[in-house]
Amino acid sequence: MRAVLDACVLFPTLTRGLLLDAAAAGVFTPLWSPRIAFEWTNAAARETPAGLVEAEARALAARFALLLAAGLSAIAMTAGSLRRPPGEGRLQPGYRRSPFGRFIAGVVDTPLVPLVAIAAVGTFVATVMFVYGQRNYGTEFFVETEPEQAIVYVRARGNLSIAEKDALVRRVEREVLATEGVASAFSFAGEGGLNSDRGGGGGPRDTIGQVQFETLQWDQRPTLPFDGPWWQGLLLREVSDPYYDGNAVLARIEDRLAGIPGIFTEVSELAQGPGEGKPVHLRLIGNDFGALAEAAQTARAQMEGMAGLTAIEDTLPLPGIDWEIDVDVEAAGRYGTDVATVGGMVQLVTRGILQGTMRVDSSDEEIDIRTRLPEEYRLLSTLETLKLRTPSGLVPLTNFISIRPVPRLDQIDRIDQKRYYDVKADILPGMLNEAGQPLTANERIAKLTDWLGTAPLPAGVTWDWTGDQEDQQETQDFLGKAFLAALFLMFIILLAQFNSLYNAVLVLLAVVLSTTGVLIGMLAMQQPFSFIMTGTGVVALAGIVVNNNIVLIDTYQEYSRYMPRIEAIIRTAEARIRPVLLTTLTTMAGLMPMMAGLSLDFAGGGATIDSPTALWWKQLATAVVFGLGIATALTLVFTPAMLAARVWANDYALALLRWTARRSGGRHSGLHVRSPAKCRTQAHPELRHAKGGTWRLRQAIQLPVREPGERSRGGRRRGRSATPTAEFST
């Protein structure tokens, strides 16, 4: 569809009345060059440094092929009747400036005003960045939407049987199902569990069961009559009852579960995007178990005393007792027995002695055959009554074993061959920090980092932030590299198209202006900066906003061939403001509903605001809408000012060179500097401003050119080969 629209735009342009050769060289080529810049800069901004994907490359080639076919077809169809209109390619009389043209003329007509305009834009950009740094709404890794699914972790400690665990989980499940707004629930008692939350991070160590539940879907919730602004009432007749909002349902569940004695419960939203568990995730690394345990307890105590943190947990071993049986090898040898025989007697009480394996039709794996004591004798005290047959006869087992309790150690976690413990915490929503800003995970992590900088941990223990913080850093590094790679690719393409380093850099400055618009959008919409969605919007915006500068600079280069450059800047701004504003406004209008969270139901009729699906795209749409709008408004002033600043700088540089030439060698120094603007007026008309706001044409004087050997007014023989001429063009 986009390629067809390109062809429809190109077809009438090629049939304006030019001759065949003029159409091929004068119309098709100027349109082809910016079109190439559009397509390839957009592709460079979208793609990763690995290159264009195959499908996008084929689509891009198809657009160019259709453009070429449409252009050649238009030339062939009109070749017999094409004729150059009178005055084509020249300035026409009767031209009047528009109000916007007069505004741009006021900006670029004098040498000082362009510098003032550039400084004003730069001050505006710096002010926005400063204000955003002071009054931002924090950052987040991924979009936080209304929860539609969640898990309740049931936590308890003690030597509980599976039946006791199941009874506690059943009680929690009944409370969850009795809560209004819950559609269904699924429970699991014992070790293991669903393992479908926290991006694979798992629950607390003392979890005895889980209850996963779903809230009512958005279209199944009760509704209320709309009571809001009139402009929203044009589309909305009813709104979803906020009583059944996912966050409200989770709050009611937490209140109901808080009254169950003997257990702790933790309600966690089901992960709907990238992320791994709780946002504050501190990892302590070392080799000494004692020092690691002390460090974990110190870090947990610090988190518990910090405002805004909740659901704090660690991975320290759960309190418990293991019974350790030591065999006295020397005593066993005196009785003529060994450790293996003693171990067999112990296994009769515990797991049993392995006798062999067998296969059954109902199982694909072999089943162990073990010999054990009857169930009523599988007690620790039985070891004190067992006797072992030895060459000396039956000997009590307690003669060469000792039984003592030791702290329980469930597992040992290692990373890079080093032991570690984790301390995790969640963030309470809706809280403000000391500066009055929303309390976020990154802000709390910064506070904890400052505390860790005071070296409160034992010697030999190092720390690192992992989990969401680690993922955020990886995403930020990747998007930063992709953004720089996209800018580099666009720079190479623009440099090849414009053949000007200054113009290529000027086009890319629009990206900085668009980033300013993104920050304004985050402040206006009171949104946090999402590394995933907002960052993607910034990268995508880089390929959109440069199109305005491409149009302006390409038109300026075309106009500057047959008119003074300052006038070319003014004419460019007047001629291209309408297409620039049209493309910008249509793009913004198309994304406005997404930015407002508006969802239209074309099948059933009606509309909704801030549905869970719409919330995913609000930050991306906000970045594009505000970034494109602010960048366009600034570009229409900043780009002409930058072009005019270069023109005035060149004029003053040429004047300085002429003055230097006169001071050093006088009139006959042999160095003649001709202004490019004056050289151009020898072959083309120039403009002279008249009263009343009109512009009249005055034919430039054709200056004679001395032939080699012709004498000058002073009588000295001067020729082209004898006197070098220095031309400085911009």
Legacy VTK file of the C-alpha trace (Angstrom):
# vtk DataFile Version 3.0
C-alpha trace
ASCII
DATASET POLYDATA
POINTS 730 float
0.000 0.000 0.000
2.787 2.418 0.855
4.517 1.746 -2.454
1.259 2.399 -4.345
0.848 5.737 -2.565
4.430 6.635 -3.476
3.658 5.925 -7.113
0.434 7.975 -6.994
2.375 10.946 -5.639
5.140 10.583 -8.211
2.925 10.096 -11.302
1.320 13.578 -11.512
4.642 15.212 -10.707
6.285 13.678 -13.751
3.489 14.832 -16.064
3.662 18.531 -15.317
4.692 19.539 -18.824
8.463 19.082 -18.982
10.270 17.627 -21.936
11.347 14.012 -21.764
14.930 14.786 -20.887
13.939 17.492 -18.402
11.469 15.137 -16.736
14.085 12.434 -16.330
16.792 14.757 -15.031
14.926 17.634 -13.405
11.869 16.122 -11.753
12.394 12.440 -11.207
15.897 12.801 -9.792
15.061 15.445 -7.138
12.161 13.317 -5.906
14.144 10.106 -6.085
16.964 11.414 -3.895
14.875 12.384 -0.851
12.786 9.227 -1.287
15.938 7.123 -1.010
16.938 9.074 2.090
13.477 8.555 3.620
13.443 4.806 3.080
16.986 4.036 4.104
17.068 6.305 7.174
13.813 4.771 8.379
15.246 1.306 7.789
18.480 2.224 9.554
16.569 3.426 12.599
14.404 0.322 12.751
17.027 -2.330 12.297
19.631 -3.632 14.714
23.350 -3.426 13.949
23.163 -6.943 12.557
21.571 -5.524 9.409
18.261 -5.510 7.596
16.100 -8.575 7.901
15.308 -10.339 4.669
11.598 -9.489 4.641
12.207 -5.762 5.162
14.871 -5.733 2.481
12.472 -7.311 -0.010
9.739 -4.812 0.888
12.174 -1.922 0.473
13.315 -3.178 -2.906
9.698 -3.562 -4.013
8.949 0.074 -3.155
11.907 1.343 -5.158
11.028 -0.909 -8.085
7.432 0.356 -8.144
8.622 3.958 -7.925
10.951 3.412 -10.870
8.277 1.666 -12.924
5.737 4.425 -12.251
8.209 7.120 -13.213
9.277 5.482 -16.475
5.650 4.763 -17.383
4.683 8.407 -16.841
7.573 9.599 -19.015
6.722 7.161 -21.790
2.999 8.064 -21.805
3.586 11.809 -22.011
6.752 11.908 -24.131
4.909 13.049 -27.243
3.259 16.086 -25.716
5.683 17.227 -23.055
6.758 20.807 -23.401
8.600 23.119 -21.047
6.251 25.834 -19.771
7.501 29.370 -20.169
9.609 30.479 -17.282
10.017 26.983 -15.829
13.021 26.897 -13.493
13.054 30.688 -13.112
11.639 32.951 -10.447
8.210 34.289 -11.271
7.044 37.871 -10.626
4.177 38.746 -8.300
5.396 36.581 -5.456
4.195 37.514 -1.966
5.428 36.068 1.272
3.136 34.284 3.655
3.034 35.164 7.363
5.281 32.196 8.108
7.652 33.351 5.373
7.859 36.791 6.933
8.595 35.163 10.286
11.415 33.069 8.813
12.722 36.142 6.984
12.949 37.927 10.313
14.947 34.998 11.657
17.455 34.620 8.809
17.737 38.088 7.206
20.308 39.435 9.669
23.509 37.787 10.900
22.686 37.960 14.626
19.100 36.657 14.764
19.957 33.086 13.581
22.440 32.801 16.423
19.775 34.018 18.861
17.303 31.437 17.514
19.866 28.634 17.820
20.721 29.706 21.360
17.017 29.859 22.265
16.404 26.317 21.013
19.499 25.068 22.814
18.394 26.764 26.050
14.943 25.229 25.699
16.410 21.733 25.253
18.744 22.148 28.231
15.918 23.512 30.408
13.642 20.575 29.589
16.362 18.073 30.437
17.111 19.864 33.710
13.438 20.019 34.722
12.954 16.360 33.826
15.942 15.412 35.935
14.379 17.189 38.915
10.698 16.289 38.481
10.562 12.978 36.623
8.290 10.097 37.567
11.038 7.529 37.832
11.941 4.651 35.562
10.699 1.135 35.109
11.924 -1.863 33.201
8.649 -2.804 31.541
5.130 -1.438 31.426
3.189 -1.946 34.641
-0.392 -2.800 33.699
-3.420 -3.894 35.658
-2.899 -7.483 36.885
-5.187 -10.101 35.381
-3.501 -13.104 37.015
-1.631 -13.506 40.306
-0.169 -16.123 42.634
-0.568 -16.405 46.397
2.482 -17.986 48.048
1.513 -19.775 51.278
4.459 -19.716 53.684
4.901 -21.690 56.889
7.760 -23.258 58.843
7.963 -26.453 60.831
7.943 -30.184 60.233
4.551 -30.218 58.507
3.194 -33.278 56.766
1.735 -33.064 53.277
-1.772 -33.368 54.738
-1.185 -30.408 57.047
0.196 -28.354 54.168
-2.804 -29.238 52.017
-5.216 -28.158 54.734
-3.573 -24.730 55.016
-3.514 -24.246 51.234
-7.207 -25.250 50.996
-8.117 -22.573 53.518
-6.260 -19.951 51.515
-7.960 -21.140 48.323
-11.413 -20.753 49.883
-10.644 -17.172 50.891
-9.410 -16.357 47.387
-12.496 -17.785 45.671
-14.768 -15.932 48.116
-13.298 -12.583 47.037
-15.406 -10.581 44.563
-13.694 -10.176 41.228
-11.943 -13.582 41.156
-12.993 -15.741 38.220
-11.097 -18.993 38.908
-8.302 -20.437 41.033
-5.857 -23.349 40.950
-3.920 -24.558 44.002
-0.896 -26.750 44.639
0.390 -28.014 47.997
3.882 -29.273 48.694
7.286 -28.642 47.169
7.671 -27.608 43.544
4.605 -25.724 42.442
3.485 -23.948 39.324
6.720 -22.021 38.738
4.909 -19.699 36.304
5.692 -16.382 37.954
8.689 -14.047 38.416
10.154 -14.869 35.029
11.331 -18.225 36.406
12.650 -16.725 39.651
10.611 -18.974 41.977
8.977 -18.182 45.303
10.257 -17.896 48.872
12.175 -20.807 50.407
9.524 -21.522 53.046
6.650 -21.866 50.581
4.391 -24.830 51.381
1.887 -24.228 48.564
0.597 -21.860 45.911
-2.780 -20.595 44.744
-2.941 -19.116 41.267
-6.075 -17.154 40.361
-7.495 -15.058 37.534
-9.586 -11.906 37.870
-12.663 -11.141 35.797
-11.830 -10.267 32.218
-12.238 -6.669 31.167
-15.335 -7.259 29.016
-17.032 -9.359 31.725
-16.840 -6.828 34.549
-19.874 -4.853 35.735
-20.146 -1.350 34.306
-21.247 2.035 35.581
-22.688 5.047 33.694
-19.962 7.358 32.456
-19.498 10.504 34.518
-16.606 12.512 33.140
-15.556 15.164 30.625
-18.032 15.808 27.823
-15.499 15.101 25.102
-14.959 11.602 26.463
-18.709 11.149 26.705
-18.911 11.363 22.910
-17.455 7.841 22.750
-18.074 6.424 26.215
-21.480 5.564 27.613
-20.382 3.116 30.302
-17.126 2.438 32.111
-15.845 -0.587 33.976
-16.577 -0.635 37.702
-13.294 0.297 39.493
-14.299 -2.037 42.337
-13.311 -4.949 40.079
-9.981 -3.456 39.033
-7.155 -5.985 39.294
-5.204 -3.984 41.882
-8.344 -3.518 43.989
-9.030 -7.270 43.890
-5.465 -8.043 45.018
-5.774 -5.560 47.893
-8.986 -7.230 49.113
-7.365 -10.676 48.920
-4.403 -9.506 51.018
-6.788 -8.151 53.658
-8.705 -11.446 53.843
-5.570 -13.598 54.047
-4.001 -11.470 56.766
-6.440 -12.948 59.284
-5.410 -16.601 58.818
-3.249 -17.660 61.810
-0.115 -19.773 61.545
0.937 -18.816 58.002
2.359 -15.943 55.994
0.969 -15.120 52.557
2.525 -13.149 49.720
0.472 -12.069 46.684
2.523 -11.599 43.536
1.315 -10.468 40.122
1.936 -12.936 37.352
4.839 -11.797 35.171
3.441 -10.487 31.848
6.718 -9.374 30.335
10.467 -9.387 30.924
11.483 -9.316 34.531
12.611 -11.702 37.206
10.915 -11.551 40.564
11.145 -8.659 42.946
12.718 -5.443 41.626
15.150 -4.958 44.541
17.469 -7.961 44.336
20.810 -7.849 46.165
23.293 -10.698 45.730
26.022 -11.284 48.345
29.017 -13.354 47.161
31.779 -15.018 49.176
33.305 -18.321 50.277
32.780 -18.176 54.046
29.304 -19.375 55.036
29.466 -17.588 58.361
30.407 -14.228 56.840
27.776 -14.644 54.100
25.040 -15.372 56.645
26.040 -12.335 58.702
26.044 -10.135 55.596
22.592 -11.386 54.543
21.154 -10.661 57.973
22.705 -7.169 57.969
21.326 -6.364 54.512
17.872 -7.647 55.426
17.805 -5.557 58.599
18.696 -2.463 56.542
15.897 -3.155 54.050
13.363 -3.734 56.811
14.177 -0.317 58.255
13.828 1.456 54.875
10.477 3.000 53.931
8.744 1.748 50.820
10.091 -1.827 50.846
7.839 -4.803 51.517
7.762 -8.594 51.175
11.438 -8.863 52.121
12.969 -12.325 51.842
16.376 -13.983 51.695
17.806 -17.308 50.610
19.383 -18.240 53.934
18.818 -21.891 54.912
15.519 -22.384 56.693
15.815 -23.062 60.415
15.778 -26.789 61.019
17.674 -29.748 62.435
19.494 -32.557 60.693
20.685 -35.607 62.650
24.297 -36.468 61.991
25.491 -40.048 62.648
29.228 -40.476 63.178
30.785 -43.971 63.023
33.786 -44.718 65.229
35.896 -46.692 62.750
38.393 -47.826 65.411
35.646 -49.165 67.702
33.934 -50.918 64.809
37.220 -52.584 63.890
37.644 -53.950 67.399
34.307 -55.707 67.040
35.193 -57.028 63.597
32.793 -54.892 61.558
33.107 -51.900 59.194
31.356 -48.682 58.149
29.396 -50.311 55.311
27.762 -52.780 57.672
26.853 -50.030 60.113
25.451 -47.926 57.264
23.202 -50.781 56.199
21.669 -50.976 59.648
21.016 -47.220 59.573
19.380 -47.484 56.150
16.892 -50.006 57.564
15.475 -47.155 59.616
15.704 -44.451 56.939
15.490 -45.127 53.187
16.039 -48.894 53.189
18.709 -51.151 51.718
18.679 -51.381 47.921
18.202 -55.002 46.832
17.680 -54.527 43.112
15.361 -53.047 40.476
12.344 -54.246 38.523
10.203 -53.144 35.613
6.415 -52.902 35.491
4.052 -52.283 32.603
2.766 -49.008 34.059
6.190 -47.334 34.219
8.900 -46.622 31.677
11.599 -46.505 34.363
12.994 -49.137 36.676
11.603 -49.308 40.216
13.924 -49.802 43.215
13.452 -52.789 45.510
14.398 -51.825 49.079
14.314 -53.569 52.441
13.067 -51.428 55.370
11.779 -51.905 58.876
8.037 -51.699 59.451
6.672 -48.161 59.505
6.154 -48.086 63.275
9.892 -48.749 63.794
11.183 -46.078 61.419
12.115 -43.757 64.249
15.390 -42.234 65.344
15.104 -43.927 68.721
15.120 -47.324 66.999
18.844 -46.933 66.337
19.443 -47.123 70.088
17.812 -50.578 70.298
19.253 -52.197 67.179
22.012 -54.786 67.525
24.594 -55.647 64.892
25.744 -59.237 64.254
29.557 -59.443 64.505
32.091 -62.272 64.906
31.857 -61.575 68.628
28.068 -61.922 68.579
25.279 -59.325 68.729
26.637 -55.915 69.670
24.465 -52.807 70.325
24.791 -50.305 67.477
25.371 -47.501 69.951
28.765 -49.000 70.863
30.406 -47.459 67.791
28.021 -44.719 66.545
27.084 -41.328 67.979
23.993 -39.278 67.065
23.916 -35.474 67.387
21.753 -32.665 65.929
23.279 -30.119 63.506
21.808 -27.039 61.739
19.939 -27.962 58.599
21.486 -27.045 55.234
19.119 -27.573 52.314
21.254 -26.430 49.386
24.367 -24.501 48.416
24.042 -21.896 45.642
27.077 -20.969 43.584
27.843 -18.500 40.814
31.221 -18.466 39.101
32.348 -21.112 41.608
31.555 -18.814 44.555
28.808 -19.190 47.139
26.107 -16.545 47.400
22.941 -15.526 49.239
20.196 -13.275 47.836
18.150 -10.641 49.651
15.015 -9.470 47.810
12.291 -6.887 48.382
9.262 -5.449 46.622
8.109 -1.827 46.343
4.960 -0.457 47.962
2.870 1.332 45.296
1.725 4.926 45.628
4.432 6.093 48.034
6.590 9.233 47.777
10.214 9.655 48.757
11.779 12.438 50.806
11.835 14.776 47.780
8.123 14.280 47.079
8.729 12.159 43.959
7.167 8.734 43.338
9.087 6.020 45.110
10.569 3.562 42.608
12.844 0.549 42.718
15.735 2.442 41.127
15.477 5.177 43.747
15.559 2.652 46.611
18.445 0.807 44.965
20.381 4.080 44.793
19.825 4.581 48.536
20.980 1.048 49.324
24.007 1.476 47.071
25.049 4.540 49.057
24.693 2.499 52.246
26.736 -0.374 50.823
29.429 2.146 49.934
30.090 2.637 53.644
31.421 -0.977 53.845
28.929 -2.377 56.378
29.480 -5.989 55.275
32.058 -8.414 56.703
35.430 -8.764 55.008
35.541 -11.149 52.071
31.911 -10.524 51.043
31.170 -8.694 47.782
27.788 -7.543 46.481
26.048 -7.023 43.157
22.589 -5.951 41.974
20.870 -8.594 39.882
17.332 -9.492 38.809
15.420 -6.592 37.230
18.335 -4.213 37.759
20.653 -6.476 35.777
18.077 -6.858 33.005
17.567 -3.092 32.897
21.276 -2.495 32.487
21.517 -5.059 29.692
18.510 -3.548 27.919
19.866 -0.027 28.329
23.238 -1.051 26.910
21.611 -2.814 23.957
19.256 0.070 23.117
22.137 2.531 23.445
24.281 0.564 21.018
21.359 0.083 18.624
20.587 3.811 18.779
24.183 4.790 18.009
24.385 2.226 15.214
21.142 3.568 13.702
22.471 7.136 13.843
25.709 6.035 12.207
23.888 4.267 9.373
21.637 7.289 8.836
24.673 9.564 8.855
26.387 7.517 6.137
23.244 7.508 3.990
22.661 11.245 4.419
26.289 12.043 3.722
26.102 10.096 0.467
22.845 11.809 -0.535
23.641 15.428 0.399
27.423 15.300 -0.113
27.713 17.683 2.835
28.924 16.915 6.322
27.170 19.984 7.710
23.782 19.026 6.231
24.075 15.413 7.405
24.797 16.486 10.977
21.988 19.061 10.810
19.488 16.363 9.856
20.529 14.180 12.783
20.148 17.063 15.241
16.403 16.514 14.911
16.891 13.347 16.965
18.057 15.455 19.922
15.010 17.687 19.507
12.720 14.648 19.433
14.237 13.331 22.652
13.332 16.647 24.262
9.744 16.108 23.148
9.735 12.622 24.657
10.776 14.012 28.048
8.035 16.659 27.840
5.530 13.892 27.099
6.629 11.879 30.129
6.141 14.950 32.333
2.816 15.973 30.790
1.306 12.487 30.960
2.882 11.759 34.377
4.439 8.543 33.140
7.649 6.815 34.234
10.343 6.220 31.642
10.098 2.592 30.508
13.378 1.125 29.308
11.531 -1.222 26.950
8.551 0.724 25.552
9.762 4.342 25.846
13.271 3.348 24.788
11.865 1.592 21.727
9.822 4.700 20.947
12.934 6.901 21.071
14.815 4.596 18.680
11.843 4.394 16.297
11.353 8.165 16.497
14.897 8.720 15.235
13.890 7.370 11.840
10.741 9.524 11.649
11.794 13.023 12.674
14.748 13.166 10.276
12.316 13.189 7.333
11.369 16.805 8.026
14.981 17.933 7.827
15.556 15.830 4.729
12.670 17.603 2.958
13.835 21.049 4.041
17.510 20.603 3.170
16.840 18.879 -0.153
14.480 21.695 -1.213
16.989 24.310 -0.048
19.738 22.762 -2.135
17.438 22.839 -5.177
16.382 26.472 -4.671
19.898 27.678 -3.951
20.912 26.800 -7.517
19.034 29.774 -9.008
18.436 32.283 -6.181
20.413 33.846 -3.321
20.862 31.482 -0.454
19.072 33.525 2.200
16.093 33.822 -0.107
16.322 30.075 -0.798
16.045 29.390 2.947
12.904 31.540 3.210
11.321 30.010 0.108
12.121 26.506 1.393
10.391 27.101 4.718
7.330 28.518 2.958
7.118 25.760 0.377
7.594 22.821 2.732
5.685 23.868 5.847
2.432 22.365 4.551
3.741 18.836 3.766
5.779 18.820 6.968
2.776 19.786 9.094
0.440 17.409 7.248
2.653 14.385 7.751
3.294 15.310 11.372
-0.326 15.997 12.277
-1.643 12.870 10.576
0.906 10.713 12.402
0.088 12.345 15.720
-3.652 12.054 15.118
-3.308 8.360 14.340
-1.488 7.722 17.624
-3.648 9.984 19.808
-6.190 7.240 20.699
-3.376 4.886 21.648
-1.747 7.574 23.790
-5.061 8.242 25.544
-5.634 4.524 26.166
-8.752 4.508 23.972
-9.873 1.148 22.589
-12.669 0.970 20.012
-14.817 -2.141 19.722
-15.695 -2.264 16.022
-17.488 -5.605 16.341
-19.676 -5.008 19.380
-19.654 -1.212 19.354
-18.540 1.191 22.052
-15.185 2.155 23.452
-13.111 1.700 26.602
-10.417 3.723 28.356
-7.236 2.256 29.854
-8.010 -1.387 29.266
-5.147 -3.796 30.156
-4.253 -4.201 26.483
-4.257 -0.435 25.815
-1.976 0.256 28.771
0.819 -1.691 27.071
1.176 0.925 24.319
0.567 4.249 26.092
4.217 4.994 26.779
5.332 4.094 23.253
2.595 6.254 21.696
3.331 9.125 24.096
6.998 9.087 23.116
6.214 9.228 19.389
3.425 11.852 19.599
5.229 14.350 21.816
8.636 13.669 20.292
7.391 14.180 16.742
5.307 17.253 17.575
7.968 19.102 19.558
10.720 18.145 17.104
8.687 19.419 14.130
7.926 22.754 15.791
11.573 23.274 16.704
12.863 22.026 13.351
10.881 24.630 11.376
12.858 27.338 13.207
16.105 25.594 14.091
16.946 24.234 10.626
16.524 27.570 8.742
18.513 29.300 11.471
21.347 26.779 11.157
21.380 27.128 7.363
21.398 30.923 7.609
24.157 30.871 10.206
26.360 28.956 7.788
25.606 31.402 4.963
26.391 34.455 7.088
29.512 32.801 8.482
30.771 32.137 4.965
30.029 35.699 3.887
31.954 37.116 6.816
34.787 34.673 6.178
34.976 35.797 2.549
34.926 39.426 3.610
37.744 38.732 6.021
39.749 37.032 3.280
39.233 39.975 0.928
40.287 42.415 3.626
43.338 40.284 4.395
44.223 40.140 0.700
44.005 43.933 0.346
46.072 44.536 3.469
48.777 42.090 2.475
49.177 42.775 -1.246
46.983 45.669 -2.166
45.059 45.912 -5.432
47.610 43.989 -7.513
48.339 41.203 -5.063
47.202 38.558 -7.518
44.497 37.107 -5.208
40.883 37.838 -6.174
38.135 36.425 -3.940
34.715 36.265 -5.529
31.642 35.727 -3.362
29.681 32.661 -4.435
26.428 34.572 -4.064
27.686 37.288 -6.455
29.031 34.718 -8.880
25.612 33.081 -9.061
23.833 36.380 -9.824
25.944 36.763 -12.967
24.022 33.894 -14.561
20.635 34.081 -12.768
18.208 36.838 -11.743
18.411 38.246 -8.257
15.657 39.647 -6.080
15.237 43.208 -4.950
12.727 44.040 -2.243
10.235 46.773 -3.047
7.713 48.612 -0.913
4.375 46.995 -0.242
5.765 43.546 0.527
6.145 42.449 -3.129
9.268 41.157 -4.801
10.362 42.336 -8.240
12.894 40.799 -10.533
15.946 42.625 -11.808
18.062 41.029 -14.503
21.633 40.690 -13.310
24.365 42.431 -15.228
26.427 40.052 -17.311
29.999 40.932 -16.373
32.537 40.544 -19.157
35.276 37.994 -18.683
38.755 39.001 -19.813
40.383 36.720 -22.279
43.988 35.618 -21.787
46.358 38.427 -22.744
43.793 41.274 -22.471
45.111 44.410 -20.795
43.506 45.686 -17.608
42.557 49.288 -16.848
45.944 49.883 -15.248
47.739 48.795 -18.412
49.073 45.569 -16.961
48.618 42.449 -19.055
46.463 40.025 -17.069
45.203 36.635 -18.077
43.474 33.628 -16.589
46.702 31.679 -16.524
48.678 34.545 -15.040
46.409 35.490 -12.112
45.013 32.762 -9.854
41.376 33.207 -8.782
40.277 31.795 -5.425
36.582 30.858 -5.135
35.093 29.931 -1.768
31.681 28.313 -1.965
29.484 26.874 0.721
LINES 1 731
730 0 1 2 3 4 5 6 7 8 9 10 11 12 13 14 15 16 17 18 19 20 21 22 23 24 25 26 27 28 29 30 31 32 33 34 35 36 37 38 39 40 41 42 43 44 45 46 47 48 49 50 51 52 53 54 55 56 57 58 59 60 61 62 63 64 65 66 67 68 69 70 71 72 73 74 75 76 77 78 79 80 81 82 83 84 85 86 87 88 89 90 91 92 93 94 95 96 97 98 99 100 101 102 103 104 105 106 107 108 109 110 111 112 113 114 115 116 117 118 119 120 121 122 123 124 125 126 127 128 129 130 131 132 133 134 135 136 137 138 139 140 141 142 143 144 145 146 147 148 149 150 151 152 153 154 155 156 157 158 159 160 161 162 163 164 165 166 167 168 169 170 171 172 173 174 175 176 177 178 179 180 181 182 183 184 185 186 187 188 189 190 191 192 193 194 195 196 197 198 199 200 201 202 203 204 205 206 207 208 209 210 211 212 213 214 215 216 217 218 219 220 221 222 223 224 225 226 227 228 229 230 231 232 233 234 235 236 237 238 239 240 241 242 243 244 245 246 247 248 249 250 251 252 253 254 255 256 257 258 259 260 261 262 263 264 265 266 267 268 269 270 271 272 273 274 275 276 277 278 279 280 281 282 283 284 285 286 287 288 289 290 291 292 293 294 295 296 297 298 299 300 301 302 303 304 305 306 307 308 309 310 311 312 313 314 315 316 317 318 319 320 321 322 323 324 325 326 327 328 329 330 331 332 333 334 335 336 337 338 339 340 341 342 343 344 345 346 347 348 349 350 351 352 353 354 355 356 357 358 359 360 361 362 363 364 365 366 367 368 369 370 371 372 373 374 375 376 377 378 379 380 381 382 383 384 385 386 387 388 389 390 391 392 393 394 395 396 397 398 399 400 401 402 403 404 405 406 407 408 409 410 411 412 413 414 415 416 417 418 419 420 421 422 423 424 425 426 427 428 429 430 431 432 433 434 435 436 437 438 439 440 441 442 443 444 445 446 447 448 449 450 451 452 453 454 455 456 457 458 459 460 461 462 463 464 465 466 467 468 469 470 471 472 473 474 475 476 477 478 479 480 481 482 483 484 485 486 487 488 489 490 491 492 493 494 495 496 497 498 499 500 501 502 503 504 505 506 507 508 509 510 511 512 513 514 515 516 517 518 519 520 521 522 523 524 525 526 527 528 529 530 531 532 533 534 535 536 537 538 539 540 541 542 543 544 545 546 547 548 549 550 551 552 553 554 555 556 557 558 559 560 561 562 563 564 565 566 567 568 569 570 571 572 573 574 575 576 577 578 579 580 581 582 583 584 585 586 587 588 589 590 591 592 593 594 595 596 597 598 599 600 601 602 603 604 605 606 607 608 609 610 611 612 613 614 615 616 617 618 619 620 621 622 623 624 625 626 627 628 629 630 631 632 633 634 635 636 637 638 639 640 641 642 643 644 645 646 647 648 649 650 651 652 653 654 655 656 657 658 659 660 661 662 663 664 665 666 667 668 669 670 671 672 673 674 675 676 677 678 679 680 681 682 683 684 685 686 687 688 689 690 691 692 693 694 695 696 697 698 699 700 701 702 703 704 705 706 707 708 709 710 711 712 713 714 715 716 717 718 719 720 721 722 723 724 725 726 727 728 729
